[in-house]
Amino acid sequence: MRPQTADLAHRRASRVRVRLLVVAGVALGALVGCGNAMYAIAANRASAKLEEARHAGAEEDAPYEYWYAKLHLEKASSEASEADYSDAIHLAEVAEEHADKAIRLAQEAKRGAGR
């Protein structure tokens, strides 16, 4: 390879690396900025499920699942206030799962009592 060709190839490789770094930086910035929005969505879903569980009577019929969900949602809020969105999202998702289970158990208890 001639020196001019090698220099040109080196410049092209450098430009490609710079472009990749810029794209990676923008993508990382977008992901970090989305944490709050993703947490808000997860927390709203969990909160709605928790309210549905309360209306289904889960406080009495499925207390473990209900309070487990409620406390996880509260902890999620605490983590989000400290900008720890990955933990906050995970906690909100766990809260939603347990609220769903509380709803199911409360409905089963109501059906069982009606027999």
N, C-alpha and C positions, 0 to 999 in steps of 0.2 A: 504494500500500500504506500502511496506517495504521502509525504508529510502534509500536504494540503488536504488530501482526502481524509487522513487520520484526524486532523484538526477539525474538519467539518463534521465528521462522525462524532467526535467528542462533544462538540457544541450541541449537536442534535440530542445526544443522550442527556446532556445537562438540562436542556430545555424540557425534555420529557420528564425528568426527575422533578424539576421545579413545578411543572403542571400537575403531576401526581400529588406532590405535597400540598399544593393549593387546593386541589379537589378534596384530598383527605381532611384538610383543615376545615374546609367549608362543611363537609359532611359531619365531622365531629361536632362542630358548632351547632349545626342543625339538630343533631341528636340530643345534645345537652339542653338546648332550648326547648325541646319537645317534652322533656321530663315532667315539667309542671302540667302540661296539657294532658299527658298520658295518665298522670296521677289523678287529675281532676275527673277524668272519665271513669277510671277504676273506682275512685271513692264515691262518685255519684251512683254507679251501679250497685256498689256494696250498701250504700246508705238506703237506696230504694228497696233492696232486698231485706235489709234489717227492719225497715218500717213495715214491710209486708209481713215479716215474721212476727213482729209485735202485734199487728192486727189479727194474725192467725192464732194468737194466744201462746206463742212459743216461750214467753217468759215463764209460764207455768208448765206447759207440756213438754218443752225441750230446753230447760234452763241452761244446761251445759253449753249446748250449741249456740243458743241465743247470746249468752254473756261472753262466750269465746269470740264470737263475731263482733260484738259491740266493743270489747276491749281491744281487739286487733284493729278495728277501724279508728279508735281513739289513738292508738299507737302510730298508725299510719299518718294521721294528721300531725302528730308530734314530729315524726321523721320528715314529713314534707316541710314543716316550718323551719327545719334545719337544712333544707335543700338536699336531703338525702332521698332523692326521688326513686331510685331503684328499690330501696328497702320499703319506702312508702307504698309503691305500686304492689310489691309482693304482699305486704300486710293487708292492703285493701282487697287483693284477690283472695287471700285466705279468708278474710272476713266475709266476702261474698259467698264463698263455698260453704262456710258454716251457717250462714244465714239461710241459704238454700236448704241445707240439711234440717235446720230448725223448722222451716216452713213445712217440709215434707213430714217430719215427725209430729208436728202440731196437727196437721191435717189427718194423719193416721190416727192420732189419739182421739180426735173429734169423731172420726168414723167408727173407731172401736167403742167409744162411749155411746154411740147411737144404736148399737146392736142390741 
